[in-house]
Amino acid sequence: MWMLLSGAEEKRKANPRTYRLLLDSQKDERVVETIALDLHRTFPENIFFSSEDGLQRPLRNVLVAASLYNPDKGYSQGLNFIAGLLLLIVKDEENVFWLMDSLMNNILPDFYSPGMEAVRAEQELLGEIIRWKDRELHDHIQEVGVQWCLVGTKWFMCLFADVLPTETVLRIWDCLFFEGNKVLLRVSTLLILQNKERLMACNNFQEMVAEIQEVIKNPKSLNCHKLMKHCFKKLGSFPTTRIEKMRQECLMRVGEQ
């Protein structure tokens, strides 16, 4: 279903030889070395990623091929966790390559471009959504001096892989492939809002940052069924037109920094 919903299946059928040709082509050794370093950091406690005989080799293949196919983006940290989890679930490296391509170019355009302007803007957008949904909490976070880029960059970069429990991540990804990237904002907003009482009790920068890092451990965040249900029912409407208008304003603001 992920292949069909994302358009990856159509891409694979239209380009049946592309993946293998990429694996056989000339590589950028600097990119290969960077990816090699991240292989050992990808789910290090998972037995499937403990050696070349497991999923390390397919993971390297997918990441190298993706960087070659998207030279304007190259390779960014966070992609290793996405590709790694996809390999665990999909179990076909060529399918994973096309899913990665759909994520990088269609579902999450510009998230992985040099400079990370889109991800930085998405953090600003998260702040604007918190302001919209709960002005009191937004203002308190601002008052203690926490910038939104410190809140959930990793959440967006790895799509919650290596952040939330795998079962929860897979539910989020179901919505991501079906609804698009707006679900990342829903989940991020809920993680912040459902911890309002604890966040409001923070009186300085250090306390707030530490508490934000703990929101993913809240029992409310660990029950994937309730989390996803609350994302859509408790948060109410997220009109696409309004979200996109706010996103463009945040992109302009980031571009001026």
N, C-alpha and C positions, 0 to 999 in steps of 0.2 A: 504493500500500500504506500509506503514512503516513496518508493521509486515512481509510482504512478502519480501520486499527489504533487510531488516536487518537480515533475517534468524530467527527472533523471532517466527514466526508462526510454523516453522519446529521444533524448540526447544520445544514449548508448546505441540505440538502433540506427540513428542517423550517422554515427561515427564509430563503426564496428572495429576499426583497426587503430584508433587514436591512442588508446591507453598503452597498448604494446609498443607502438612506435615511440611514445614518450619514454618508456622504460629503456629503449634501445638507443636513445639519442644522447648527444653530448650534455653532460651535467655541469652545473656551476658548483665547483668544489667547495666554495664558501658556504653555499646553501646546504649542501650535503653534510658538511661538518656540523653545522648548526643543528640540523635535524638529528644527526647521530647523537649529539649531546642530549637532546630531549627524549630520545628513545628510552633511556634508562630512567627518566623522570616520569614516564607515562604509566600510571597505575602500577607503581613498583611492587605493591603487595599482591598484585594479581598474578597467579601462576602462569597465565597465558602470555604475559609480557616479560617473563623472567629470562628469556633466552632467544637467540636467533631462530631456534627450532620452533618457537611458538609464533606469536603474532608480531614480533619486532620487525622481521623482514617485510611482511606485507604492509605494516605501518610505514616503514621507511619508503617502500615503493609508492604508496598512495601519496605521501607528503611530498616526495620529490617530483612525482608526476604532476601533482596539483600546482607546485611552484613553477614548473616549466610551462604548463598550460596557461598560467596566469602571471606572466612576467611583470605586469604592472603592480602586482600584489606581492609576489614572492612567497616567503614563508613567515608566519607570525606565531609566537607562542600562544597556545590555546587551541590551535588547530590540531595539535597532537592528541589532545584529550577527546576532541570531537571525532576524529578519524579512528582513534582507538576504541571508543565505545561503539561506533558504527561497525567496526570489524567484529567485535564481540557478538553483536546482534545479527548483522547481515551475513557475515561469514563468506563474503565474496569481495575480493579487493577491487575488482573492476567496478562492481556496483557501488562500492563505497567511494571510489574516485568520482563517479558521476553524481552521487549524492552530495559530495563535498563541493563539486563545481556548481550545483544548483544552489547550495547554501551561500557560497562565496559571491555568486554573480546575480542571483535572482531574489533569494529570500533575505539575504543580509548584504546587499550591495554596499561596497566601500568599507565594511567593518574591518577588513584586513588590509586596507591600503596603507602605504607608508604615511606616517604622521598620525594615523588613527583618528582623524578628524570626526568621522562618523560615529565611532564609539564614544569619543569625548562628548559629542553633541547628544548622544543617547543618554549619557549620564546627566547632562543638563536637562534633558527632556524628562527624565525620571524626577528630578527636582521640581520641575514645573507641574508635573502630575500630582506629586505630593502636596504642592501648594494648592492645587485645584481641589483635591480630595480632603485635605486636612491642613488648613492654614496654620493652626496652632502648632502642630508638630513641625511643619516646614520651618516656621519662624524660629522655633527653639533650636533646631539643628543648625540653622544659619547663625544664630546668636553665639553658639559655642565655637564657631569657626570651622566647622567641618564642610569641606567642599564636596560636591557631589561626585567628583572624579575618584574620591576615596571610598565611596560607598559600595559600588558593585561592578567595577571594571571587569573583574574576573568572571562575575556572573554572566556578563554579556560576551566576553571573549571566548569562553569555553561552553557557552550555552548551558550553564549549570552543571556540566559534567565535572567531576572531581569537587563539587560543591555540595550538592544535595544527594540523597540516596539514589541509587541507580533506578529503582522502580519509579521514583518521582520524576527523575530526569526523562525517562522514556515517555511518561504521560505528557510532560511538557513538550517533548519533541513531536508527539502525535499531533498536538495542537499547532506546533510550529509549522509542520509540513502541510497541515490542513488550512489554518487560518492566516499564517504568515507571522512576521516578527513582532506583531503587536502583543502576542502572548508573553514575550519576555518582559515587557513593561508591566503587564498585569501581575505576573509572578513577583517581580521586583517590588512593585508597589505594595502588594499584599504582605510580603516579608517585612517591609518597614512598618506598615500601618498596624499589623496585628501585634506588634511589639511596642506600641505607642507608650504604654505606661512605663515600661523600663527605660525607654529612650528619653522620656520627659524627665525622668529622675536623674539623668546625667547632668552634671554641672560644669564640666570642662571638656576640652578637646579630647584628652586621653581617655576619659570615661566613655565618651560618645563613640569614638572609634572602636574601642574594645567591645562595647555593647552591640554595635552594628555587626561586628565580626561574629557575634554569638547568635544573631537572629536566625541563622540557618539551623541552629541546634535546638530551637524551640520545638517542643513536642507537636505544636500546631504545624510546623514546617515538615515534619517527618511522616505524617499520614498523607500519602499522595492523593487518596480519593477526596478527603476533606479539603486539602489544599487547592486542588483544581476546581472543586465545586465552589469554594469561597472566592476563587479568582474571578469567576464569572457572575456569581450571585451577589456577593457582598460588595464588590467594587462598582457594580452598576455599569452603565453604558460607557464605552470607549469609542466615540464616533470617529471613524477613520479620517473624515475631513478635518476635524478639530485636531486630532493627533498629528496629522501631516502638516498642518499649518504651524503648530507648535514646534515640530521637528525642524522645519525650514528656518524658523526664527532662531532656534538653538544653533543650527549649522552656521548661520550668519554671525552669531555671537562668537562662536568658537573660531571662525575664520578671521575675526578681528583681533583675536588675542595674540 
